Amino acid sequence: MNRYFSLLLIFLISYSAKAQDLNIDPEMYNIIEAVSADRIESDIRTLAGFGTRHTMSDTVSNTRGIGAARRWIKSEFEKISQACGGCLEVREQRTLVEGDPDSRIYEDTWVVNVYAVLKGKTNPNHYIIMSGDIDSRASDVRNNTIDAPGANDNASGMAGTIEAARVLSNYEFENSIIFAGLSGEEQGLYGGRFMAEKATEEGWNIIGVLNNDMIGNIEGVDGVIDNREFRIFSEPYSAQASQRRLQMKRFYGGENDGISRQLARYVYETTRTYLPEMDPMLIYRLDRFGRGGHHRPFNEAGFAGIRIMEAHENYTRQHQDIRVENGIEYGDVIEGVDFDYARKMTAVNAVALASIAKAPPKPGNVEIGGAVQPSTTLRWDKPEDNSIKGYKVYWRPTSAALWENAKFVGDVSEFTLEGIVIDNYLFGVSSVGENGHESVIAYPRGLIRD
């Protein structure tokens, strides 16, 4: 009997320590519960019901074409803002693209992004962005009149973004959240590029971009049916990395630790913590092989950005004219969308957005030292934020994909891990708020010289 109670006590202590380490926020479960499959289904049906949302399709009709679609998206954001007492700033970004007869945009076309900003109360110029694409296409990317309902690609991602806005507009956050509908994706990632340019020009501090592109399909062309698995794509390091920075990675490591990859790990961990029924896959690649998405322009501008999407694609439902050929049904129609899966994928985004929006800024200018020593020292700049409780130091074997070890070190700007040899591990530091939420982990960018 004594042995039984001893084992039970050990279990409870271990469980308590683990729960404390995870910094569980009960509010996250309320957010998950509030995400509605019925509302997502209604929104996907509405978007698919515009017939086509081709970037160069009708902009005058109220029932067909991209003009009707983006006006409806704007009206939904405005309804959400009205319901929360004006908490959202609903905006449009209009950019004229000059036509080129040899390109996918062959005549002058307005590319219009529609987005809503939920301003943070402490760091309003710090933004975490969730995006979906407004536009759709059929087999011929230049055909702007044929039906292209784009139910999964990408009404699912756009509907998820609108639903996340509905749910998160009921809360206040430290950082700002942008819910973005981006246009011109199929014509060359125009909408993402224009927003990234705007962010650069206006000095937005973008924490990260969660690009949702196809989050509704569970039946893969590979024959797999899976309503739990999904992929998180991320580039290894910034496309803006200088030759000197790349040289440092060769000697000191960090090939797998760019800002986008840290963001991907963050989404992975929040999913594991709050939605354990979901099975995230970290895909260490910018995007699918030879393909692209709207996070890429943000990456190219130097911002963290990832692609979140289903694990098993069905190519007969992507970029296809609606038809039956050799007994195979082609076309991105509503029957190919699993609305409960889209709900779970939206919840994945919502808890990641909320956690990041509640967290303090990450440490700045992290430096590391410890060559030919039996210990490793990390030093960093403290952000100017009164909500920071302290900092957490992370380390993992160089072959590990995820952070395996962590230590809360208090409100300090330098810490030495005794007995941890720098040669054998990779390291990072996060800020921890008084509310328990952590920033994205910052990887060392320099060496301690003194």
Secondary structure, 3 states (H helix, E strand, C coil): CHHHHHHHHHHHHHHHHHHHHHCCCCHHHHHHHHCCHHHHHHHHHHHHCCCECCCCCCCCCCCCCHHHHHHHHHHHHHHHHHHCCCCEEEEEEEEEECCCCCCCCCCCEEEEEEEEEECCCCEEEEEEEEEEECCCCCCCCCCCCCCECCCCCCHHHHHHHHHHHHHHCCCCCCEEEEEEEECCCCCCCHHHHHHHHHHHHHCCEEEEEEEECCCCCCECCCCCECCCEEEEECCCCCCCCCHHHHHHHHHHCCCCCCHHHHHHHHHHHHHHHHCCCCEEEEECCCCCCCCCCCCHHHHHCCCCEEEEEECCCCHHHCCCCCEEECCEEECCCHHHCCHHHHHHHHHHHHHHHHHHHHCCCCCEEEEEECCCCCEEEEEEECCCCCCEEEEEEEEEECCCCCCCEEEEEECCCEEEEECCCHHHEEEEEEEEECCCCECCCECCCEECCC
